[in-house]
Amino acid sequence: MYNFESMLSNPLFILLMVWSLIWKGMALWRSARLEQKIWFIILLVLNTFGILDIIYLLITQKQIDKSKYSSSTPENQLTKD
């Protein structure tokens, strides 16, 4: 049986945790930016080692592309002039 110290010394475990953290961070950032509170909570609570996070990022790719160019924030209006 593994204990916590042996898990932390396993390179595969560390690689899996880094992999998961990167994808989770990107997915949480996008869901917050798109103001999708339900997705934010789901992604925050469920740990699927990046699988759900990657699927979410792929599904919302078109939404984030549209929001970059159709946003009417004051910052974007200043750069258009």
Protein Blocks (a to p, Z undefined) as FASTA:
>chain_A
ZZfklmmmpmklmmmmmmmmmmmmmmmmmmmmnopaklmmmmmmpcgehmmmmmmmmmmm
mmmmmmmmmcccfklmmmmZZ
